[in-house]
Amino acid sequence: MSLFARRANLIQQINAIKDEQTIEILEETLSFHLHSNDKDITDGLNKYQLQELSGLMEEPAEKDTISEEEFRKLFARWNTR
């Protein structure tokens, strides 16, 4: 699809949006990308912050999860009337 066709498609989609919050999200996203000057989100982080972020990314996603059975046991008292 050509750049012109993609732009026209986006304009049609934007014009069809009725939700103001969605328009605000699009505005914020567009503003960020237009003013980022090819900067990475991590460019403003100091060495410690970058290490913290890297460490968090390397943690397994399941690290702090519990089973459904454990969840039910923890919250059993709220299930009573």
CNS distance restraints for C-alpha pairs under 8 A (distance, minus, plus):
assign (resid   1 and name CA) (resid   5 and name CA) 6.26 0.50 0.50
assign (resid   1 and name CA) (resid   6 and name CA) 6.49 0.50 0.50
assign (resid   2 and name CA) (resid   6 and name CA) 6.19 0.50 0.50
assign (resid   3 and name CA) (resid   7 and name CA) 6.17 0.50 0.50
assign (resid   4 and name CA) (resid   8 and name CA) 6.21 0.50 0.50
assign (resid   5 and name CA) (resid   9 and name CA) 6.07 0.50 0.50
assign (resid   6 and name CA) (resid  10 and name CA) 6.19 0.50 0.50
assign (resid   7 and name CA) (resid  11 and name CA) 6.15 0.50 0.50
assign (resid   8 and name CA) (resid  12 and name CA) 6.27 0.50 0.50
assign (resid   9 and name CA) (resid  13 and name CA) 6.28 0.50 0.50
assign (resid  10 and name CA) (resid  14 and name CA) 6.06 0.50 0.50
assign (resid  11 and name CA) (resid  15 and name CA) 6.04 0.50 0.50
assign (resid  12 and name CA) (resid  16 and name CA) 6.29 0.50 0.50
assign (resid  13 and name CA) (resid  17 and name CA) 6.66 0.50 0.50
assign (resid  14 and name CA) (resid  23 and name CA) 7.78 0.50 0.50
assign (resid  17 and name CA) (resid  22 and name CA) 7.46 0.50 0.50
assign (resid  17 and name CA) (resid  23 and name CA) 7.30 0.50 0.50
assign (resid  19 and name CA) (resid  23 and name CA) 6.68 0.50 0.50
assign (resid  20 and name CA) (resid  24 and name CA) 6.28 0.50 0.50
assign (resid  21 and name CA) (resid  25 and name CA) 6.27 0.50 0.50
assign (resid  22 and name CA) (resid  26 and name CA) 6.28 0.50 0.50
assign (resid  23 and name CA) (resid  27 and name CA) 6.16 0.50 0.50
assign (resid  24 and name CA) (resid  28 and name CA) 6.18 0.50 0.50
assign (resid  25 and name CA) (resid  29 and name CA) 6.12 0.50 0.50
assign (resid  26 and name CA) (resid  30 and name CA) 6.01 0.50 0.50
assign (resid  27 and name CA) (resid  31 and name CA) 5.97 0.50 0.50
assign (resid  28 and name CA) (resid  32 and name CA) 6.10 0.50 0.50
assign (resid  29 and name CA) (resid  33 and name CA) 6.32 0.50 0.50
assign (resid  30 and name CA) (resid  34 and name CA) 6.04 0.50 0.50
assign (resid  31 and name CA) (resid  35 and name CA) 6.08 0.50 0.50
assign (resid  32 and name CA) (resid  36 and name CA) 5.78 0.50 0.50
assign (resid  33 and name CA) (resid  37 and name CA) 7.73 0.50 0.50
assign (resid  36 and name CA) (resid  40 and name CA) 7.85 0.50 0.50
assign (resid  39 and name CA) (resid  43 and name CA) 6.57 0.50 0.50
assign (resid  42 and name CA) (resid  50 and name CA) 7.10 0.50 0.50
assign (resid  45 and name CA) (resid  49 and name CA) 5.64 0.50 0.50
assign (resid  45 and name CA) (resid  50 and name CA) 5.89 0.50 0.50
assign (resid  46 and name CA) (resid  50 and name CA) 6.16 0.50 0.50
assign (resid  47 and name CA) (resid  51 and name CA) 6.20 0.50 0.50
assign (resid  48 and name CA) (resid  52 and name CA) 6.20 0.50 0.50
assign (resid  49 and name CA) (resid  53 and name CA) 6.16 0.50 0.50
assign (resid  50 and name CA) (resid  54 and name CA) 6.09 0.50 0.50
assign (resid  51 and name CA) (resid  55 and name CA) 6.04 0.50 0.50
assign (resid  52 and name CA) (resid  56 and name CA) 6.21 0.50 0.50
assign (resid  53 and name CA) (resid  57 and name CA) 6.25 0.50 0.50
assign (resid  54 and name CA) (resid  58 and name CA) 6.38 0.50 0.50
assign (resid  55 and name CA) (resid  59 and name CA) 6.50 0.50 0.50
assign (resid  59 and name CA) (resid  63 and name CA) 7.04 0.50 0.50
assign (resid  66 and name CA) (resid  70 and name CA) 6.16 0.50 0.50
assign (resid  66 and name CA) (resid  71 and name CA) 6.59 0.50 0.50
assign (resid  67 and name CA) (resid  71 and name CA) 6.26 0.50 0.50
assign (resid  68 and name CA) (resid  72 and name CA) 6.16 0.50 0.50
assign (resid  69 and name CA) (resid  73 and name CA) 6.34 0.50 0.50
assign (resid  70 and name CA) (resid  74 and name CA) 6.23 0.50 0.50
assign (resid  71 and name CA) (resid  75 and name CA) 6.23 0.50 0.50
assign (resid  72 and name CA) (resid  76 and name CA) 5.59 0.50 0.50
assign (resid  75 and name CA) (resid  79 and name CA) 6.94 0.50 0.50
assign (resid  76 and name CA) (resid  80 and name CA) 7.05 0.50 0.50
